[in-house]
Amino acid sequence: MPRQKKETETKSKVRRTLSPEAREAQMISYAVDLAEQQLRDGTASSQIITEYLKRGSRKTELELEKLRHENELLKAKTEAIQSAAKSDELYENALKAFTRYAGLGGGEE
């Protein structure tokens, strides 16, 4: 019994998080801990067992790897678009400068 009292005291001392994201992460952590305990005790439902079997499969690992690569590709494309926009702006500024230098510009800037 003293052990249970100590665990209860520890749980009540856990500070509630302020942000919704942190609270969600905390709740997920509790759910995973509970699922782990149920698996150890042999009381886990078929849904919990299936979920963890699925997470451990090679297919899931490959799907996660594919998603990571797709994210990297999207980041690279975004950077390329931003770089192209900067290059266009630099070319435009250079052309304006050459035009002014040649005396052809109206000197608007």
C-alpha positions in Angstrom: 0.0 0.0 0.0 2.7 2.6 0.7 3.9 2.2 -2.8 0.5 3.1 -4.3 0.3 6.1 -2.0 3.7 7.3 -3.2 2.7 6.9 -6.9 -0.5 8.8 -6.2 1.4 11.6 -4.5 3.8 11.7 -7.5 1.0 11.9 -10.0 -0.7 14.7 -8.1 2.6 16.7 -8.1 2.8 16.7 -11.9 2.1 20.2 -13.1 -0.5 20.7 -15.8 1.0 22.1 -19.0 -0.2 25.4 -20.3 -0.1 25.0 -24.1 -2.5 22.7 -25.9 0.4 21.1 -27.7 2.2 20.3 -24.5 -1.0 19.0 -22.9 -1.6 16.7 -25.9 1.9 15.4 -25.8 1.5 14.7 -22.0 -1.8 12.8 -22.7 -0.2 10.7 -25.4 2.6 9.9 -23.0 0.1 8.7 -20.4 -1.7 6.6 -23.0 1.5 5.0 -24.2 2.5 4.3 -20.5 -0.9 2.7 -19.9 -0.7 0.6 -23.1 2.7 -0.6 -22.1 1.5 -1.6 -18.6 -1.5 -3.5 -20.1 0.8 -5.3 -22.5 3.1 -6.3 -19.6 0.1 -7.4 -17.5 -1.5 -9.3 -20.4 -4.6 -7.3 -20.2 -4.2 -5.3 -23.5 -7.1 -5.2 -25.9 -6.7 -6.5 -29.4 -6.6 -2.9 -30.7 -3.6 -2.0 -28.6 -1.8 -5.2 -29.6 -2.6 -4.6 -33.3 -1.4 -1.0 -33.1 2.0 -1.9 -31.7 2.4 -4.8 -34.1 1.7 -2.5 -37.0 4.2 0.1 -35.6 6.9 -2.5 -35.5 6.4 -3.7 -39.1 8.9 -3.1 -41.9 6.1 -1.6 -44.1 5.5 1.1 -41.5 9.2 1.8 -41.3 9.4 2.2 -45.1 6.3 4.5 -45.1 7.8 6.7 -42.4 11.1 6.9 -44.4 9.2 7.8 -47.5 7.4 10.6 -45.6 10.7 11.9 -44.3 12.1 12.0 -47.8 9.0 13.7 -49.2 9.3 16.4 -46.4 13.0 16.9 -47.4 12.0 17.3 -51.0 9.3 19.8 -50.2 11.8 21.8 -48.1 14.3 21.8 -51.0 11.6 22.9 -53.5 10.6 25.7 -51.2 14.2 26.8 -50.8 14.6 26.7 -54.6 11.5 28.8 -55.2 12.7 31.4 -52.6 16.2 31.4 -54.2 14.7 31.9 -57.7 12.7 34.8 -56.4 15.8 36.4 -54.9 17.7 35.9 -58.1 14.9 37.5 -60.2 15.0 40.5 -57.8 18.8 40.8 -58.1 18.6 40.6 -61.9 15.9 43.2 -62.0 17.9 45.5 -59.8 21.1 45.0 -61.8 19.2 45.8 -65.1 17.9 49.0 -63.6 21.4 50.0 -62.4 22.9 49.3 -65.9 20.1 51.4 -67.5 20.8 54.3 -65.1 24.5 54.0 -65.6 24.1 54.0 -69.4 22.1 57.2 -69.1 19.0 55.6 -70.5 16.9 55.6 -67.3 14.8 58.4 -66.0 16.4 58.1 -62.6 13.2 57.2 -60.8 15.1 55.6 -57.9 
